[in-house]
Amino acid sequence: MASGSNGNCIALTAEGRTVLIDAGVAKTKIEKRLLEVGIRPGEVAAIFITHEHGDHIKGLPLANKYRIPVYATHGEWKGISGVDEGLRHECETTYGLYDLILLGEFEIRPFRVQHDAYEPVGYSITDGETRVSICLDTGKVDEEMLVSMAGSDIYIIEANHDPAMVEAGGYPDVVKARILSDIGHLSNEQTASALYRLIRGTGERIYLTHLSSKNNMPTLAEMTVKQVLKRKGFEAGKNYEIEVI
């Protein structure tokens, strides 16, 4: 429903139950966009937050209005305010791994990502038939993340920037260094490399998200992924589907 530096929000629905991953645009915009696809805001079963940056939590007043439970890691709750106490739920860990969260048809497993936030996560979600992995802001994809996402039918993943465009752009050097760092954002090539490891050619769907409006182009992001997957013998429309959001 929203993707990019101005706000991020993803709705997943199975068997009539909807969960949101992030709520990074205004509450009224989330309400409007849910209604446009036939979902009443009061039917949202839970909101899962990846991290506490404003473009991922701006619309959290939605939770209080409709009494929607909100899940985030212990660290990320340090940066999130304004959610009623009874709606706050923590993603818990056992022996260093996040516990499975059961919510009706959904099984949700958080996994660690690499970003400059307190305790950021992605989510691997299944309804027993389809598995979706959501990996938004992260500076790199490590082995633990690959294991957590492996075997998914749908990959919603950041393809934030082209490094050459970042270097040539007008951002201050400190901002450029942050974007390009291991706790910044994924480049097109990093995303393509991760997908090379993940895609099996069984008709998976790839959604490239969180593109920078100044340091990337949709065609460039898509072309980079297609070229890398072609080395594996996979073609878009035949072995997998790809869409840039």
ROKOLPA-431933 format. One line per 8 residues: number of its first residue (from 1); their letters; for each residue x, y, z of C-alpha. Coordinates in pm, 1 decimal. Example, Ala and Ser with C-alpha at 12.3 -4.5 7.8 and 13.67 -1.06 7.14 Angstrom:
1) AS) 1230.0:-450.0:780.0  1367.0:-106.0:714.0 $
//
This chain:
1) MASGSNGN) 0.0:0.0:0.0  304.0:227.1:35.4  672.7:185.4:-42.2  971.9:414.7:-24.5  1125.7:683.0:191.7  789.3:859.0:224.4  630.5:557.0:391.0  598.3:179.4:390.6 $
9) CIALTAEG) 293.3:-37.2:453.4  213.5:-388.2:332.4  -115.9:-573.8:378.6  -129.6:-954.9:373.0  -464.8:-1135.3:368.2  -544.6:-1505.9:408.8  -883.8:-1662.6:473.2  -1034.4:-1321.7:543.5 $
17) RTVLIDAG) -773.2:-1224.2:804.5  -541.2:-929.6:733.8  -214.1:-824.9:895.5  -9.1:-516.0:819.9  367.8:-507.0:797.8  459.5:-151.9:901.7  231.1:149.5:908.6  453.0:421.2:769.5 $
25) VAKTKIEK) 202.4:658.5:610.3  -70.3:864.9:772.1  -354.2:676.4:939.7  -609.1:826.8:700.2  -410.1:707.1:397.8  -393.1:353.9:536.0  -768.4:357.7:600.1  -836.7:480.9:245.9 $
33) RLLEVGIR) -606.6:229.1:77.4  -745.9:-61.9:279.1  -1099.7:31.5:180.7  -992.9:60.0:-184.9  -901.1:-309.5:-181.6  -1209.5:-416.6:13.1  -1060.6:-440.7:364.2  -1227.2:-260.8:654.5 $
41) PGEVAAIF) -958.9:-115.1:884.6  -1131.3:-266.1:1186.1  -1072.7:-612.7:1036.8  -693.0:-582.4:1059.3  -582.7:-850.2:1307.2  -236.6:-710.5:1389.5  39.0:-473.0:1281.8  398.6:-598.3:1270.8 $
49) ITHEHGDH) 670.7:-334.0:1280.0  1011.5:-387.4:1119.6  1173.8:-91.3:1298.6  1094.1:244.8:1453.5  1195.5:488.0:1177.8  919.7:731.4:1088.3  856.6:594.3:740.1  755.7:264.7:904.7 $
57) IKGLPLAN) 549.4:379.4:1206.2  388.8:714.7:1113.0  41.3:561.9:1085.9  41.7:372.1:1416.2  -246.3:585.5:1556.5  -452.1:341.5:1345.9  -387.5:80.9:1616.7  -543.1:283.3:1896.2 $
65) KYRIPVYA) -844.3:382.3:1686.0  -932.5:25.4:1587.2  -779.0:-156.1:1886.9  -527.2:-343.6:1670.4  -243.8:-532.4:1846.1  103.9:-409.9:1748.6  409.4:-638.8:1747.6  769.0:-516.4:1757.1 $
73) THGEWKGI) 1096.5:-631.6:1906.2  1204.2:-530.1:2255.3  1462.0:-292.4:2111.2  1226.6:-123.6:1867.0  970.1:-47.8:2137.5  1233.1:191.5:2278.7  1165.4:418.6:1981.8  789.4:372.7:1951.0 $
81) SGVDEGLR) 548.4:581.7:2155.8  177.3:654.3:2150.8  53.1:294.2:2127.1  -181.6:205.1:2410.9  -22.2:-29.5:2663.3  -277.9:-306.5:2609.4  -198.1:-319.3:2237.9  180.0:-349.3:2270.7 $
89) HECETTYG) 322.5:-697.9:2208.0  688.1:-795.6:2202.8  852.8:-1034.4:1957.2  1022.6:-1271.2:2200.3  1331.9:-1484.0:2157.5  1443.5:-1826.7:2275.1  1816.0:-1905.5:2265.1  1873.3:-1606.9:2038.9 $
97) LYDLILLG) 1609.8:-1690.6:1775.6  1273.3:-1521.3:1749.1  974.0:-1726.8:1856.2  696.2:-1816.6:1614.1  388.8:-1595.8:1647.7  56.5:-1769.1:1579.1  -231.4:-1551.4:1465.2  -524.6:-1743.1:1319.2 $
105) EFEIRPFR) -414.2:-1879.9:981.5  -85.4:-1691.1:1001.4  245.7:-1816.2:1135.8  486.3:-1523.1:1166.0  857.9:-1558.4:1234.1  1069.5:-1243.4:1274.3  1434.0:-1253.4:1167.2  1719.3:-1009.6:1228.0 $
113) VQHDAYEP) 1821.5:-761.0:960.0  2114.9:-516.4:944.5  1997.4:-156.2:979.0  2075.1:146.9:1195.8  1786.2:95.0:1435.1  1761.2:-58.9:1783.1  1660.6:-416.7:1691.2  1524.3:-424.3:1333.8 $
121) VGYSITDG) 1367.3:-734.7:1181.4  1214.3:-877.8:868.3  929.7:-1127.5:872.3  868.3:-1470.1:720.9  496.0:-1542.1:713.3  290.6:-1841.9:603.0  -73.8:-1942.5:606.7  21.2:-2309.0:563.6 $
129) ETRVSICL) 11.9:-2289.9:184.4  202.4:-1978.1:77.6  515.6:-1838.1:240.4  602.5:-1469.6:213.8  934.1:-1318.9:321.0  951.9:-944.9:380.9  1295.0:-783.9:400.6  1288.5:-405.8:392.7 $
137) DTGKVDEE) 1559.7:-177.4:533.2  1892.4:-360.5:564.4  2250.7:-281.4:466.3  2335.4:-640.2:377.9  2184.8:-988.8:358.2  2372.0:-1235.2:576.3  2351.4:-1613.7:600.7  2102.6:-1609.1:887.5 $
145) MLVSMAGS) 1867.6:-1391.2:682.9  1900.6:-1619.6:380.2  1812.6:-1923.7:591.7  1510.3:-1740.6:734.9  1379.5:-1645.4:388.8  1462.9:-1967.2:202.1  1177.4:-2160.5:47.1  939.4:-1866.4:15.7 $
153) DIYIIEAN) 684.3:-1833.6:-262.1  686.0:-1453.9:-246.5  979.1:-1222.4:-176.2  909.5:-859.5:-85.8  1256.8:-711.3:-66.8  1429.0:-376.5:-71.8  1618.2:-264.1:-384.2  1701.4:82.4:-260.9 $
161) HDPAMVEA) 1976.9:231.3:-471.8  2244.3:219.2:-736.8  2580.2:294.5:-567.5  2707.4:505.7:-857.9  2396.5:723.7:-839.2  2445.6:765.1:-463.6  2809.1:868.1:-511.4  2722.1:1117.6:-786.0 $
169) GGYPDVVK) 2417.7:1255.2:-606.1  2375.0:1562.5:-394.0  2339.9:1405.4:-50.9  2593.5:1509.0:216.9  2883.7:1266.3:247.7  2763.3:1143.5:586.4  2426.7:1046.0:435.3  2594.5:873.5:141.7 $
177) ARILSDIG) 2813.6:676.4:382.9  2507.0:569.9:582.8  2317.4:449.3:274.2  2615.5:249.7:147.0  2709.9:100.3:484.0  2635.0:-248.8:614.5  2357.1:-98.1:829.8  2214.9:120.8:554.3 $
185) HLSNEQTA) 2017.1:3.5:253.4  2048.3:-266.1:-12.7  2179.0:-179.8:-356.2  2023.8:-335.4:-665.3  2322.7:-569.0:-697.0  2302.7:-679.4:-332.4  1934.0:-757.0:-375.9  2002.4:-947.9:-697.1 $
193) SALYRLIR) 2278.4:-1149.4:-527.0  2044.4:-1244.9:-243.7  1772.2:-1348.2:-485.7  2025.7:-1554.1:-680.9  2072.2:-1758.1:-362.9  1699.0:-1778.7:-289.2  1511.0:-1822.7:-616.8  1459.8:-2185.9:-725.6 $
201) GTGERIYL) 1274.7:-2110.3:-1047.7  943.6:-2258.1:-930.4  731.5:-1955.6:-1016.2  821.9:-1740.4:-717.4  697.6:-1382.1:-715.0  947.1:-1102.6:-646.7  841.6:-753.6:-543.0  1120.6:-496.0:-538.4 $
209) THLSSKNN) 1039.3:-223.9:-285.7  1171.8:81.7:-101.5  1339.2:225.6:-413.6  1507.5:561.3:-364.5  1343.9:832.0:-572.0  1681.3:1004.6:-621.0  1930.1:717.1:-633.0  1753.6:448.1:-834.1 $
217) MPTLAEMT) 1523.6:383.0:-1128.4  1260.6:107.4:-1147.3  1391.9:-18.8:-1481.0  1747.4:-33.8:-1346.7  1645.0:-228.4:-1035.6  1444.0:-476.7:-1240.6  1711.7:-518.0:-1507.4  1983.1:-583.7:-1247.5 $
225) VKQVLKRK) 1784.6:-865.8:-1086.9  1688.7:-1016.8:-1422.4  2049.1:-1018.0:-1545.1  2176.4:-1190.7:-1232.0  1900.5:-1452.4:-1232.7  1964.5:-1516.6:-1600.9  2309.5:-1645.3:-1503.6  2121.8:-1917.3:-1317.0 $
233) GFEAGKNY) 1921.0:-1997.7:-1630.7  1603.8:-1835.0:-1498.8  1383.2:-1604.8:-1705.4  1116.3:-1365.4:-1582.6  767.0:-1479.0:-1678.9  885.7:-1836.7:-1711.1  1068.8:-1933.0:-1392.2  961.9:-1641.1:-1171.5 $
241) EIEVI) 758.3:-1320.0:-1177.3  897.3:-978.7:-1087.8  734.3:-642.4:-1018.4  882.2:-313.6:-902.1  671.6:-124.6:-647.2 $
//
